[in-house]
Amino acid sequence: MSLSFTARILYEAQNKQTPLLERVKFLATVGSNLDEFFMKRIGGLKQQVGAGVHERTIDGRTPQQQIQECEDAVRALEKGVRVAYRQIIPELRKSNIVITRYRRLSPADRASLREQYRQNIFPFVTPLAMDPAHPFPFLSNLSLNLLVTLNHPDSDEEILARVKVPVGAGTPRFMQVGEALRFVPLEEVMANNLDLLFPDVEVQGCECFRVTRNANTERDEDTADDLLALIESELRDRKFAPIVRLETSKGIRPLHRGMLAAELGLDEAADIYETDMLLGLRDLKEIADLDVPELHDPDHHPVSNAKLLDNRSIFHTVRDTDGVLLHHPYESFATSVERFVREASQDPKVRAIKMSLYRTSADTKIIAYLTDAARNGKQVAVVVELKARFDEAANIRWASQLEEVGIHVNYGVVGLKTHSKTIQVLRTDYDGLRRYVHIGTGNYHAGTARRYSDVGLLTCDPAIGEDITELFNYLTTGLKPSRHYHKILTAPKHMKKAFLGRIEREIEKHSPDHPGHIRFKCNALEDVDITKALYRASQAGVKVELIIRDSCRLRPGIAGLSENITVISVLGRFLEHARIYHFQNGGDEEYFIGSADLMTRNLESRVEVLTPIEDRTLQDELDNVFEVQLNDKPNTWDMQSDGTYVKRSTDGDLEDCQRLLIDSAIRRQFEATRLRKRKPRGVARRIST
C-alpha cells in the first residue's frame, strides 16, 4: 500500500459522514498499512543501502533519498493520524464506547480487572531482566513491550526489565470493564499491576515501545533443493530480521530511548517514532468489530448470481450460457465459486480438479471440498504459492493438509510467484470430455470475498479450457518451452507484449470517426513501458481513463503529454481489487479480467492470467462497472498533474458507485427470478395448444 493511498484512507477515518465504527476501521487500516510499508518498502530500501546499492530509480532517486522522503511523508501522515485519533476517541465516548485509562477506574473496577488479568492473562507474561547476566532480549515483529525500571530495596542500582504484552492468540488488546462497552488497553492493566510480576521490588517507571522488522528475507530459489524447506527457513529468518522502526510512548526517558536505539541498531533521529497515541493502531480493529449496528455501514448481504439461482447442475448452467460473470461481494462467493468446487467434488462425472492457490482462509470451504474430491476418487492437483507475502506459514499448512489426503501439491515455477487465480474442472459430458474453468481477480478467500470488490468468469469455452490446461502443465513441470495460448494472456512471457501491442493498435486505429478509447481498472500502475505507451496514446488523441486504486506512476493532464488521460482512485466500504482492461479496438471491443496489475513485478516476474470477456451481455456488465465508477462523486479521488489527489465531493447524500453496483446485482437477480416464474406458464400454454 502506498503512502498516498493510506492518506486517502485516513481521510475516511476523519470523515464525519462515515459511520463511527467504520471510521475506527479505517484508522486501524492506516496503522496496518504503515506497519506493512515499513516491513516491505523501508525494509527493502534499507537492504539496498546496506548492500551499497547506489542505482537511481527512473525518476533519479537513490535508495537513501527514497528512505528520507518516505520518512518525511510518514511523519506528515502521522500528524493527520493524531488528529483523527483525537477526534474519534471522544466521539466513541458520546456513543457509550469508552477507551479509558486504568487510573480513571473506580477501585471496584480496578479490582475486578486485576483479577480478570491475573486469572486469564498473567500466566502468559514473562519478564526478562536486562543486566550483565541477562543479555538484551529478542523482540518479535510488531510486538508491544513494556520497559520497566526497577529498584531493589537492597541496592541503589536500577534494573531494567522487558515485558512483552501478549496480544493475539486469543488475548485481546482491549480488556472490557464489566458489561458496558468500556475498555482499557492491556498494557495499561499490566503497567498498573506490575507488583504481580515484581513482588517486593520498587517499580520506578514503565514505558511502552513497539518494534517493526524487515519482512524482505527471500533467498535464491535456484540453489534450493527443497522449496518448502527454503520458505520455512525464510520465515525463521524473518523472525530475526533487522528492526527498521521503533515506536515509543511519549515522554520516554532519553537514556532509555538511546539505549533501545543502540541495542536495536537504529538511527535515533530517523528510526524512532514517539507518540502520545495508542501504539499499534491496527489493534483498533477489535473496537471497529463491536456489534453496534447503528455505528456501522448498513449490512450487506450478497445475492446469488442471476444465472445460478436454480438447483440444476452448475456445469449445465455454464455449458448452456456464454459464461457467467461474477462480481463479489455484490454477488455471493459461496453460491458461485465455492459451489463450483463443491459440485465438482461430488459430481460422479467429474474426473479431475486443478487449482492455483495464492491465499485462502480457514473459513473458506474450498479446501474441504478439494479434500472431499480426493476421497471421492477424483484426481486433484493444487499449485500452492508458498511465497504469498505474510501468508507463507498458512500456505505451508494448507499444502501439508492437502498432501495428507493424496492431493498432488506443487509449488509452481522456480523464480516466479504464481499469482493467477484459476480453477479447472474436467468433466465427462454427454458429448465427451469438457473443461470448465473459473478465472478471477481475487484470491479464493471467503473473508476477502465479503470485503473486496472482485470479478470472475465461469466458462467452458474450449479454447480457454485448452489454454488453462497448458498453463497448469507449465506450473506443475516448470518447463518453459514456447507455449501457445489461444485466448488468455499470460505473464511473464506474453502479457506485457500484448498490452503494448494493443495500446499501439489503439493509436493506429484512432481517427475522428472512430476515436480510440482505453479504460483500465487495477490496483497499481507502475511499469515504465506501459506508462510511456499510454502517454503516446494520449499524444495521438486516444482517450485514456484509468481507475487505479493505489499507486500510479503516470501523471494525467500534462499539456502535450497526457491531457487526454484521467486517473481516479475509488475508495469505499469495499476495497477495490478487480482488474478489468478495455480496448475500443475500432469498435471491435476487447475486455479482459484477471489477476495482473500493471506493475513490472506482475508483468515480468509472476505467473499471471487475464481472460477475454467476449459475450456482449457480459461486456455490458463490465462497462457498467466502468461507467458508475468513472461518474462516481462521493467515493472518488481525482489525481492532479502533480500526482496529488483531490476528493470529488464530500456530500454524503450522493449515491456512491458501490451502492449502485449492489443495486445492479439485486436488479439482475430480480429480473432473472421474474422471468423464471413466467417461463413455466408459457411452456404450459404451448404444450396445451
C-alpha positions as CSV (number, residue, x, y, z in Angstrom):
1,M,0.0,0.0,0.0
2,S,1.4,3.4,-1.0
3,L,1.5,6.3,1.5
4,S,-0.7,8.3,-0.9
5,F,-3.4,5.6,-0.8
6,T,-3.0,5.4,3.0
7,A,-3.6,9.2,3.2
8,R,-6.9,8.7,1.3
9,I,-7.9,6.0,3.8
10,L,-7.0,8.4,6.6
11,Y,-9.4,10.9,5.1
12,E,-12.2,8.4,5.6
13,A,-11.2,8.0,9.2
14,Q,-11.6,11.8,9.6
15,N,-14.8,12.0,7.6
16,K,-17.7,12.6,10.0
17,Q,-20.2,11.4,7.3
18,T,-18.7,7.9,7.6
19,P,-20.3,5.7,10.4
20,L,-18.2,6.0,13.5
21,L,-17.1,2.4,13.8
22,E,-16.2,2.4,10.1
23,R,-14.0,5.4,10.8
24,V,-12.3,3.3,13.5
25,K,-11.9,0.5,11.0
26,F,-10.2,3.0,8.5
27,L,-7.9,4.2,11.3
28,A,-6.9,0.7,12.1
29,T,-6.2,0.1,8.4
30,V,-4.0,3.2,8.4
31,G,-2.0,1.6,11.2
32,S,-1.8,-1.7,9.5
33,N,-0.7,-0.1,6.2
34,L,2.1,1.8,7.9
35,D,3.3,-1.4,9.5
36,E,3.4,-3.1,6.1
37,F,5.0,-0.1,4.5
38,F,7.9,-0.3,7.0
39,M,8.2,-4.0,6.8
40,K,8.3,-4.1,3.0
41,R,9.2,-0.8,1.5
42,I,11.5,0.7,4.1
43,G,12.9,-2.7,4.9
44,G,13.8,-3.3,1.2
45,L,15.3,0.2,0.8
46,K,17.5,-0.3,3.9
47,Q,18.7,-3.6,2.5
48,Q,19.8,-1.8,-0.7
49,V,21.6,0.9,1.4
50,G,23.3,-1.9,3.4
51,A,24.4,-3.6,0.3
52,G,25.9,-0.5,-1.1
53,V,23.4,0.0,-3.9
54,H,23.6,3.5,-5.4
55,E,21.5,2.8,-8.5
56,R,18.9,5.5,-9.1
57,T,15.2,4.9,-9.8
58,I,13.6,6.0,-13.1
59,D,13.0,9.4,-11.6
60,G,16.5,9.8,-10.4
61,R,16.5,8.9,-6.6
62,T,18.9,6.8,-4.7
63,P,17.7,4.3,-2.1
64,Q,18.9,6.7,0.7
65,Q,17.0,9.6,-0.8
66,Q,13.9,7.4,-1.1
67,I,14.2,6.5,2.6
68,Q,14.5,10.1,3.6
69,E,11.5,11.2,1.5
70,C,9.4,8.3,2.9
71,E,10.3,9.2,6.5
72,D,9.3,12.8,5.9
73,A,6.0,11.6,4.3
74,V,5.3,9.2,7.2
75,R,5.8,11.9,9.9
76,A,3.5,14.2,8.0
77,L,0.9,11.5,7.7
78,E,1.2,10.7,11.4
79,K,0.1,14.3,12.2
80,G,-3.2,13.5,10.5
81,V,-3.4,10.2,12.3
82,R,-3.1,12.1,15.6
83,V,-5.9,14.5,14.6
84,A,-8.2,11.6,13.6
85,Y,-7.4,9.7,16.8
86,R,-8.2,12.7,19.0
87,Q,-11.5,13.2,17.1
88,I,-12.6,9.6,17.3
89,I,-12.0,8.7,20.9
90,P,-14.3,11.5,22.3
91,E,-17.0,10.6,19.7
92,L,-16.8,7.0,20.8
93,R,-17.4,8.1,24.3
94,K,-20.5,10.0,23.2
95,S,-21.8,6.7,21.7
96,N,-21.1,4.9,25.0
97,I,-17.9,3.2,23.8
98,V,-15.2,4.2,26.2
99,I,-11.4,3.6,25.9
100,T,-10.2,4.8,29.2
101,R,-7.1,4.8,31.4
102,Y,-6.7,2.3,34.3
103,R,-6.2,5.0,36.8
104,R,-9.6,6.6,35.9
105,L,-11.5,3.4,37.0
106,S,-13.2,3.1,40.3
107,P,-11.5,1.0,43.0
108,A,-14.1,-1.8,42.4
109,D,-13.5,-1.8,38.7
110,R,-9.7,-1.9,39.1
111,A,-10.0,-4.8,41.5
112,S,-12.3,-6.7,39.0
113,L,-9.9,-6.0,36.1
114,R,-6.9,-7.0,38.1
115,E,-8.5,-10.3,38.9
116,Q,-9.5,-10.9,35.4
117,Y,-5.9,-10.2,34.3
118,R,-4.4,-12.4,37.0
119,Q,-6.6,-15.3,36.1
120,N,-6.6,-15.2,32.3
121,I,-3.5,-13.3,31.0
122,F,-0.9,-13.1,33.8
123,P,0.3,-16.8,33.3
124,F,1.4,-15.9,29.8
125,V,3.5,-13.0,30.9
126,T,7.3,-13.5,31.1
127,P,9.5,-10.7,32.5
128,L,13.1,-10.6,31.1
129,A,15.7,-8.7,33.0
130,M,18.5,-6.8,31.2
131,D,21.8,-6.8,33.0
132,P,25.3,-8.3,32.5
133,A,23.9,-11.8,33.3
134,H,20.8,-11.4,31.0
135,P,21.5,-10.0,27.5
136,F,19.1,-7.8,25.6
137,P,16.1,-10.0,24.8
138,F,14.8,-10.9,21.4
139,L,11.9,-8.7,20.3
140,S,9.4,-10.2,17.8
141,N,8.0,-8.3,14.9
142,L,5.2,-5.8,15.7
143,S,5.4,-6.8,19.4
144,L,4.2,-4.4,22.1
145,N,6.6,-4.2,25.1
146,L,6.9,-2.6,28.5
147,L,10.3,-1.3,29.5
148,V,10.2,-1.5,33.3
149,T,12.6,0.3,35.6
150,L,13.1,-1.4,39.0
151,N,14.9,-0.8,42.2
152,H,15.7,-3.5,44.7
153,P,15.4,-2.4,48.3
154,D,19.0,-3.7,49.0
155,S,20.6,-1.8,46.1
156,D,20.8,1.7,44.6
157,E,21.3,0.3,41.1
158,E,18.5,0.4,38.7
159,I,17.4,-2.8,37.0
160,L,15.7,-2.8,33.6
161,A,13.2,-5.5,32.5
162,R,11.4,-6.1,29.3
163,V,7.8,-7.4,29.5
164,K,6.1,-8.5,26.3
165,V,2.4,-7.6,26.1
166,P,0.9,-11.0,25.0
167,V,-1.7,-9.7,22.4
168,G,-3.1,-12.2,20.0
169,A,-3.8,-15.9,20.0
170,G,-7.0,-15.3,22.0
171,T,-5.7,-12.5,24.1
172,P,-7.4,-9.1,23.3
173,R,-5.6,-5.8,23.2
174,F,-8.5,-4.2,25.0
175,M,-9.9,-5.6,28.3
176,Q,-13.6,-4.9,28.9
177,V,-14.7,-3.4,32.2
178,G,-17.9,-5.0,33.3
179,E,-20.8,-5.4,30.9
180,A,-20.7,-1.9,29.4
181,L,-18.6,-1.1,26.4
182,R,-15.7,0.3,28.5
183,F,-12.2,-0.8,27.6
184,V,-8.7,-0.4,29.0
185,P,-5.7,-1.3,26.8
186,L,-4.0,-4.4,28.1
187,E,-0.6,-2.7,28.5
188,E,-2.3,-0.2,30.9
189,V,-3.6,-3.0,33.0
190,M,-0.2,-4.7,33.0
191,A,1.7,-1.5,33.9
192,N,-0.6,-0.8,36.8
193,N,-0.2,-4.4,38.2
194,L,3.5,-4.9,38.0
195,D,3.6,-5.9,41.6
196,L,2.3,-9.3,40.5
197,L,5.4,-9.7,38.3
198,F,7.9,-8.0,40.6
199,P,6.9,-8.5,44.3
200,D,8.9,-6.7,46.9
201,V,10.6,-4.6,44.3
202,E,10.1,-0.9,43.8
203,V,8.8,0.0,40.3
204,Q,10.3,3.3,39.3
205,G,8.9,3.6,35.8
206,C,7.2,1.9,33.0
207,E,7.5,2.9,29.3
208,C,5.9,1.3,26.2
209,F,7.6,0.6,22.9
210,R,6.9,-1.4,19.7
211,V,9.2,-2.7,17.0
212,T,8.9,-3.4,13.3
213,R,11.2,-5.8,11.5
214,N,12.2,-6.1,7.8
215,A,10.0,-8.6,6.0
216,N,12.3,-9.0,3.0
217,T,14.1,-12.2,3.6
218,E,13.8,-14.1,0.3
219,R,16.6,-16.4,-0.7
220,D,17.7,-17.7,-4.1
221,E,15.3,-20.5,-5.2
222,D,17.7,-21.6,-7.9
223,T,20.1,-23.1,-5.4
224,A,17.4,-24.7,-3.2
225,D,17.0,-28.4,-3.1
226,D,13.6,-28.2,-1.3
227,L,11.4,-25.1,-1.8
228,L,9.2,-25.9,1.2
229,A,12.3,-26.1,3.4
230,L,13.6,-22.8,1.9
231,I,10.3,-21.0,2.7
232,E,10.3,-22.3,6.2
233,S,13.9,-21.1,6.6
234,E,12.9,-17.7,5.2
235,L,10.1,-17.5,7.9
236,R,12.7,-18.2,10.6
237,D,15.0,-15.5,9.0
238,R,12.2,-13.0,9.1
239,K,11.7,-13.6,12.8
240,F,15.3,-12.5,13.3
241,A,15.4,-9.9,10.5
242,P,16.8,-6.4,11.3
243,I,14.5,-3.9,13.0
244,V,13.6,-1.0,10.8
245,R,11.3,1.1,13.1
246,L,11.0,1.7,16.9
247,E,7.8,3.3,18.2
248,T,7.7,4.6,21.8
249,S,5.3,6.2,24.1
250,K,5.5,9.9,24.6
251,G,8.0,11.0,27.3
252,I,10.3,8.0,27.2
253,R,13.5,8.8,29.2
254,P,16.2,10.0,26.7
255,L,18.6,7.4,28.3
256,H,16.2,4.6,27.6
257,R,15.5,5.9,24.1
258,G,19.2,5.9,23.3
259,M,19.8,2.5,24.8
260,L,17.0,1.0,22.7
261,A,18.3,2.6,19.6
262,A,21.8,1.3,20.2
263,E,20.7,-2.2,21.1
264,L,18.4,-2.4,18.0
265,G,20.9,-0.9,15.6
266,L,18.8,2.1,14.8
267,D,19.4,5.7,14.0
268,E,17.9,7.5,17.0
269,A,17.0,10.6,15.0
270,A,15.5,8.9,11.9
271,D,14.2,5.5,13.0
272,I,12.3,6.3,16.3
273,Y,8.7,7.5,16.3
274,E,7.5,8.8,19.6
275,T,3.7,9.3,20.0
276,D,1.1,10.2,22.6
277,M,-1.4,7.9,20.9
278,L,-2.1,4.2,21.3
279,L,0.9,2.2,19.9
280,G,-0.2,-0.4,17.3
281,L,-3.3,1.3,15.9
282,R,-4.1,-1.8,13.9
283,D,-5.5,-3.3,17.1
284,L,-8.3,-0.8,17.0
285,K,-10.0,-3.4,14.7
286,E,-11.2,-5.0,17.9
287,I,-13.2,-1.9,18.6
288,A,-14.3,-1.5,15.0
289,D,-15.7,-5.0,15.1
290,L,-18.1,-4.3,18.0
291,D,-21.6,-5.3,17.4
292,V,-23.3,-1.9,17.4
293,P,-25.3,-1.8,14.1
294,E,-26.2,1.9,14.1
295,L,-22.4,2.8,14.1
296,H,-21.6,0.6,11.1
297,D,-22.5,0.7,7.4
298,P,-25.8,-1.0,6.7
299,D,-25.5,-4.8,6.5
300,H,-24.7,-6.1,3.0
301,H,-26.0,-9.5,2.1
302,P,-24.6,-10.7,-1.3
303,V,-27.2,-12.1,-3.7
304,S,-26.7,-15.2,-5.8
305,N,-25.7,-14.6,-9.4
306,A,-28.8,-14.3,-11.6
307,K,-27.7,-17.3,-13.7
308,L,-27.1,-19.5,-10.7
309,L,-30.5,-19.3,-8.9
310,D,-31.9,-22.7,-9.6
311,N,-30.8,-26.1,-8.3
312,R,-29.7,-27.6,-11.6
313,S,-26.1,-28.6,-12.0
314,I,-23.8,-25.6,-12.2
315,F,-22.0,-27.3,-15.1
316,H,-25.2,-27.5,-17.1
317,T,-25.8,-23.8,-16.4
318,V,-22.3,-22.8,-17.5
319,R,-22.5,-25.1,-20.6
320,D,-25.8,-23.6,-21.7
321,T,-24.6,-20.0,-21.5
322,D,-21.8,-18.0,-22.9
323,G,-20.2,-17.8,-19.5
324,V,-21.2,-16.5,-16.0
325,L,-19.6,-13.2,-14.9
326,L,-19.3,-13.0,-11.1
327,H,-19.0,-9.8,-9.2
328,H,-18.1,-10.1,-5.5
329,P,-19.1,-9.0,-2.9
330,Y,-22.2,-7.9,-4.6
331,E,-22.8,-11.5,-5.7
332,S,-22.2,-14.4,-3.3
333,F,-18.8,-16.2,-3.3
334,A,-20.4,-19.2,-1.5
335,T,-23.1,-19.8,-4.1
336,S,-20.8,-19.4,-7.1
337,V,-17.1,-20.2,-6.6
338,E,-17.5,-22.4,-3.6
339,R,-20.5,-24.1,-5.1
340,F,-18.5,-24.7,-8.3
341,V,-15.8,-26.7,-6.4
342,R,-18.4,-28.4,-4.1
343,E,-20.4,-29.7,-7.0
344,A,-17.1,-30.8,-8.7
345,S,-16.2,-32.8,-5.6
346,Q,-19.5,-34.6,-5.6
347,D,-20.4,-35.0,-9.3
348,P,-19.6,-38.6,-10.5
349,K,-18.9,-37.3,-14.0
350,V,-16.1,-35.0,-12.8
351,R,-12.7,-36.7,-13.3
352,A,-10.2,-34.1,-12.1
353,I,-9.8,-30.7,-10.5
354,K,-6.8,-28.4,-10.9
355,M,-6.4,-25.1,-8.9
356,S,-3.9,-22.4,-8.2
357,L,-3.9,-21.2,-4.6
358,Y,-2.3,-17.9,-3.6
359,R,-4.2,-17.0,-0.4
360,T,-7.1,-18.6,1.4
361,S,-8.6,-18.7,4.9
362,A,-9.9,-21.2,7.5
363,D,-13.5,-20.1,6.8
364,T,-13.1,-20.9,3.1
365,K,-14.8,-24.2,2.3
366,I,-12.8,-24.9,-0.9
367,I,-10.0,-26.7,0.9
368,A,-12.6,-29.1,2.5
369,Y,-14.2,-29.6,-1.0
370,L,-10.9,-30.4,-2.6
371,T,-10.3,-33.0,0.2
372,D,-13.7,-34.5,-0.4
373,A,-13.0,-34.7,-4.1
374,A,-9.8,-36.6,-3.5
375,R,-11.6,-39.0,-1.2
376,N,-14.2,-39.5,-3.8
377,G,-11.6,-40.8,-6.2
378,K,-11.1,-37.7,-8.3
379,Q,-7.6,-36.6,-9.4
380,V,-6.9,-33.3,-7.7
381,A,-3.8,-31.1,-8.3
382,V,-3.2,-27.8,-6.5
383,V,-0.4,-25.3,-7.2
384,V,0.2,-23.6,-3.8
385,E,2.2,-20.4,-3.8
386,L,4.4,-20.6,-0.7
387,K,5.8,-17.1,-1.1
388,A,2.5,-15.2,-0.8
389,R,3.7,-12.4,1.5
390,F,2.7,-12.8,5.1
391,D,0.7,-16.0,4.3
392,E,3.7,-18.3,3.9
393,A,3.1,-20.2,7.1
394,A,-0.6,-20.6,6.4
395,N,0.1,-21.9,2.9
396,I,2.6,-24.4,4.2
397,R,-0.2,-25.7,6.5
398,W,-2.7,-25.9,3.6
399,A,-0.1,-27.7,1.4
400,S,0.6,-30.3,4.1
401,Q,-3.1,-30.8,4.8
402,L,-3.8,-31.4,1.1
403,E,-0.9,-33.8,0.6
404,E,-2.2,-35.9,3.6
405,V,-5.3,-36.9,1.6
406,G,-3.4,-37.7,-1.6
407,I,-3.8,-34.4,-3.4
408,H,-0.9,-33.6,-5.8
409,V,0.6,-30.4,-4.4
410,N,3.1,-28.4,-6.5
411,Y,4.8,-25.1,-5.7
412,G,4.9,-23.5,-9.1
413,V,7.8,-22.4,-11.2
414,V,11.2,-21.7,-9.7
415,G,11.9,-17.9,-9.6
416,L,8.3,-16.9,-10.2
417,K,5.4,-16.3,-7.9
418,T,2.1,-17.9,-9.1
419,H,-0.4,-15.1,-8.7
420,S,-3.0,-16.3,-11.1
421,K,-6.5,-17.2,-9.7
422,T,-7.7,-20.3,-11.7
423,I,-9.7,-23.5,-11.2
424,Q,-10.2,-26.1,-13.9
425,V,-12.7,-29.0,-13.7
426,L,-12.5,-31.9,-16.1
427,R,-15.9,-33.4,-16.6
428,T,-17.3,-36.2,-18.9
429,D,-20.3,-34.6,-20.6
430,Y,-22.8,-36.2,-23.0
431,D,-20.6,-35.3,-25.9
432,G,-17.2,-36.1,-24.4
433,L,-14.7,-34.5,-22.0
434,R,-15.3,-30.8,-21.3
435,R,-13.1,-28.4,-19.4
436,Y,-14.9,-26.0,-17.0
437,V,-12.9,-23.0,-15.8
438,H,-13.0,-20.2,-13.2
439,I,-10.7,-17.3,-13.7
440,G,-10.8,-14.5,-11.2
441,T,-9.2,-11.3,-9.9
442,G,-9.4,-12.2,-6.2
443,N,-8.0,-14.9,-4.0
444,Y,-10.0,-18.0,-3.1
445,H,-10.6,-16.5,0.4
446,A,-14.1,-16.3,1.9
447,G,-13.2,-13.4,4.1
448,T,-11.9,-11.0,1.5
449,A,-14.7,-12.1,-0.9
450,R,-17.0,-10.2,1.6
451,R,-14.8,-7.1,1.8
452,Y,-13.0,-6.9,-1.5
453,S,-14.6,-6.0,-4.9
454,D,-13.5,-8.6,-7.4
455,V,-14.8,-10.1,-10.7
456,G,-14.5,-13.7,-12.1
457,L,-15.6,-15.8,-15.0
458,L,-17.1,-19.3,-15.1
459,T,-16.8,-20.7,-18.6
460,C,-16.4,-23.9,-20.6
461,D,-15.1,-22.1,-23.7
462,P,-13.0,-24.9,-25.4
463,A,-10.1,-22.5,-26.3
464,I,-9.9,-21.1,-22.8
465,G,-10.1,-24.6,-21.4
466,E,-7.1,-25.7,-23.6
467,D,-5.2,-22.6,-22.5
468,I,-5.7,-23.3,-18.8
469,T,-4.6,-26.9,-19.3
470,E,-1.4,-25.6,-20.9
471,L,-1.0,-23.2,-18.1
472,F,-1.2,-25.9,-15.4
473,N,1.2,-28.1,-17.4
474,Y,3.6,-25.2,-17.2
475,L,3.0,-24.7,-13.4
476,T,3.4,-28.3,-12.5
477,T,6.5,-29.0,-14.5
478,G,8.3,-25.7,-14.6
479,L,9.3,-26.5,-18.2
480,K,9.5,-23.4,-20.3
481,P,9.1,-24.3,-24.0
482,S,7.4,-21.9,-26.3
483,R,3.8,-22.3,-25.2
484,H,0.9,-21.3,-27.4
485,Y,-2.3,-19.8,-25.9
486,H,-5.4,-19.3,-28.0
487,K,-7.2,-16.6,-25.9
488,I,-5.7,-16.0,-22.5
489,L,-2.9,-13.5,-21.8
490,T,-0.2,-14.8,-19.5
491,A,2.8,-13.3,-17.7
492,P,5.7,-13.3,-17.6
493,K,6.2,-14.0,-21.4
494,H,3.2,-12.7,-23.3
495,M,1.1,-10.3,-21.3
496,K,3.3,-7.2,-21.4
497,K,3.8,-7.5,-25.1
498,A,0.1,-8.0,-25.6
499,F,-0.7,-4.8,-23.7
500,L,1.9,-2.7,-25.5
501,G,0.7,-4.1,-28.8
502,R,-2.9,-3.3,-28.1
503,I,-2.1,0.2,-27.0
504,E,-0.2,0.8,-30.2
505,R,-3.2,-0.7,-32.1
506,E,-5.4,1.8,-30.4
507,I,-3.2,4.6,-31.6
508,E,-3.2,3.3,-35.2
509,K,-7.0,2.9,-35.3
510,H,-7.7,6.2,-33.7
511,S,-9.5,8.7,-36.0
512,P,-12.1,11.4,-35.8
513,D,-14.7,8.9,-37.0
514,H,-13.5,6.1,-34.7
515,P,-11.9,7.7,-31.7
516,G,-9.6,5.5,-29.7
517,H,-10.5,4.7,-26.1
518,I,-8.7,2.8,-23.4
519,R,-10.1,2.1,-19.9
520,F,-8.0,0.3,-17.2
521,K,-9.1,-0.6,-13.7
522,C,-6.5,-2.1,-11.4
523,N,-4.7,-1.7,-8.1
524,A,-1.5,-0.2,-9.3
525,L,0.2,1.2,-12.5
526,E,4.0,1.2,-12.0
527,D,5.5,-0.3,-15.2
528,V,7.5,2.3,-17.1
529,D,6.9,0.8,-20.5
530,I,3.1,0.7,-20.1
531,T,3.2,4.3,-18.7
532,K,5.2,5.5,-21.7
533,A,2.8,3.7,-24.1
534,L,-0.2,5.4,-22.5
535,Y,1.5,8.8,-22.8
536,R,2.0,8.1,-26.6
537,A,-1.7,7.1,-26.8
538,S,-2.7,10.4,-25.2
539,Q,-0.5,12.4,-27.6
540,A,-2.1,10.6,-30.5
541,G,-5.6,11.7,-29.2
542,V,-6.7,8.4,-27.7
543,K,-8.9,8.9,-24.6
544,V,-7.4,7.1,-21.6
545,E,-9.4,6.6,-18.4
546,L,-7.7,4.9,-15.5
547,I,-9.2,3.7,-12.3
548,I,-6.1,3.0,-10.2
549,R,-6.8,2.2,-6.5
550,D,-3.3,2.6,-5.1
551,S,0.0,3.8,-6.6
552,C,0.2,5.2,-10.1
553,R,3.4,6.3,-11.8
554,L,1.6,8.1,-14.6
555,R,0.6,11.8,-14.3
556,P,-2.5,12.9,-16.1
557,G,-3.4,16.3,-17.6
558,I,0.0,17.5,-18.6
559,A,-0.1,19.6,-21.8
560,G,1.4,17.9,-24.8
561,L,1.9,14.6,-22.9
562,S,-1.2,13.4,-21.0
563,E,-4.0,15.9,-21.5
564,N,-6.3,13.0,-22.8
565,I,-5.7,10.9,-19.7
566,T,-7.7,10.9,-16.4
567,V,-6.7,9.0,-13.3
568,I,-9.1,8.4,-10.4
569,S,-9.0,6.3,-7.2
570,V,-12.1,4.8,-5.7
571,L,-12.3,4.3,-2.0
572,G,-15.5,3.0,-0.4
573,R,-16.7,0.4,2.1
574,F,-15.3,-2.4,0.0
575,L,-11.7,-2.5,-1.1
576,E,-11.5,-2.1,-4.9
577,H,-9.5,-5.1,-6.1
578,A,-10.8,-6.0,-9.5
579,R,-8.6,-5.8,-12.6
580,I,-10.5,-5.0,-15.8
581,Y,-9.0,-3.9,-19.1
582,H,-10.9,-2.4,-22.1
583,F,-9.7,-1.5,-25.6
584,Q,-12.1,0.2,-28.0
585,N,-10.3,-1.5,-30.9
586,G,-12.1,0.5,-33.7
587,G,-15.5,-0.8,-32.5
588,D,-14.5,-4.4,-32.1
589,E,-14.1,-4.0,-28.4
590,E,-11.9,-6.2,-26.1
591,Y,-12.4,-6.7,-22.4
592,F,-10.0,-8.7,-20.2
593,I,-10.2,-9.6,-16.5
594,G,-7.7,-11.4,-14.3
595,S,-5.0,-11.4,-11.7
596,A,-2.4,-8.9,-13.0
597,D,-1.8,-5.3,-12.1
598,L,0.3,-3.1,-14.3
599,M,3.4,-3.4,-12.2
600,T,6.8,-4.7,-13.5
601,R,6.8,-7.5,-10.9
602,N,3.3,-8.7,-12.2
603,L,4.2,-8.5,-15.8
604,E,7.8,-9.8,-15.7
605,S,8.3,-12.0,-12.6
606,R,4.9,-13.5,-11.7
607,V,2.6,-16.1,-13.3
608,E,-0.5,-14.1,-14.1
609,V,-3.6,-14.8,-16.2
610,L,-6.0,-12.5,-18.0
611,T,-9.0,-13.9,-19.8
612,P,-11.1,-12.2,-22.5
613,I,-14.7,-11.5,-21.9
614,E,-16.3,-11.9,-25.3
615,D,-20.1,-12.2,-24.7
616,R,-21.7,-8.8,-25.3
617,T,-24.0,-9.1,-22.3
618,L,-21.1,-9.8,-20.0
619,Q,-19.1,-6.9,-21.6
620,D,-22.1,-4.7,-20.8
621,E,-21.8,-5.7,-17.1
622,L,-18.1,-4.7,-17.1
623,D,-19.0,-1.5,-19.0
624,N,-21.4,-0.7,-16.2
625,V,-18.6,-1.0,-13.6
626,F,-16.5,1.5,-15.6
627,E,-19.4,3.9,-16.1
628,V,-20.7,4.0,-12.5
629,Q,-17.1,4.4,-11.1
630,L,-15.9,7.0,-13.6
631,N,-19.0,9.0,-12.9
632,D,-19.0,8.5,-9.1
633,K,-18.6,11.5,-6.8
634,P,-18.7,10.6,-3.1
635,N,-16.1,7.8,-3.3
636,T,-13.8,9.2,-5.9
637,W,-10.4,11.0,-5.9
638,D,-9.1,12.7,-9.0
639,M,-5.3,12.6,-9.5
640,Q,-3.9,16.0,-10.4
641,S,-1.0,16.6,-12.8
642,D,1.5,16.8,-9.9
643,G,0.4,13.4,-8.5
644,T,-1.7,14.7,-5.6
645,Y,-5.4,13.7,-5.2
646,V,-8.5,15.8,-4.8
647,K,-11.7,14.3,-3.5
648,R,-14.6,15.0,-5.9
649,S,-17.4,15.5,-3.3
650,T,-17.9,15.5,0.4
651,D,-21.7,15.3,0.1
652,G,-22.7,12.2,1.9
653,D,-26.2,12.2,0.4
654,L,-24.9,11.4,-3.1
655,E,-25.4,7.7,-4.1
656,D,-22.0,6.1,-4.4
657,C,-20.8,3.7,-7.1
658,Q,-20.6,0.7,-4.7
659,R,-24.2,1.2,-3.7
660,L,-25.2,1.4,-7.4
661,L,-23.4,-1.9,-8.0
662,I,-25.2,-3.5,-5.1
663,D,-28.5,-2.3,-6.7
664,S,-27.3,-3.7,-10.1
665,A,-26.8,-7.2,-8.7
666,I,-30.1,-7.1,-6.9
667,R,-31.9,-5.9,-10.1
668,R,-30.3,-8.7,-12.2
669,Q,-31.4,-11.3,-9.7
670,F,-34.9,-9.8,-9.5
671,E,-35.3,-9.9,-13.3
672,A,-34.0,-13.4,-13.5
673,T,-36.4,-14.5,-10.8
674,R,-39.3,-12.8,-12.6
675,L,-38.5,-14.4,-15.9
676,R,-38.1,-17.8,-14.3
677,K,-41.6,-17.5,-12.7
678,R,-43.1,-16.6,-16.1
679,K,-41.4,-19.3,-18.1
680,P,-43.4,-22.4,-16.9
681,R,-46.7,-20.8,-17.7
682,G,-45.5,-20.1,-21.2
683,V,-44.3,-23.6,-21.6
684,A,-47.7,-25.0,-20.3
685,R,-49.6,-22.9,-22.8
686,R,-47.5,-24.1,-25.7
687,I,-48.0,-27.7,-24.7
688,S,-51.7,-27.3,-24.3
689,T,-52.0,-25.9,-27.7
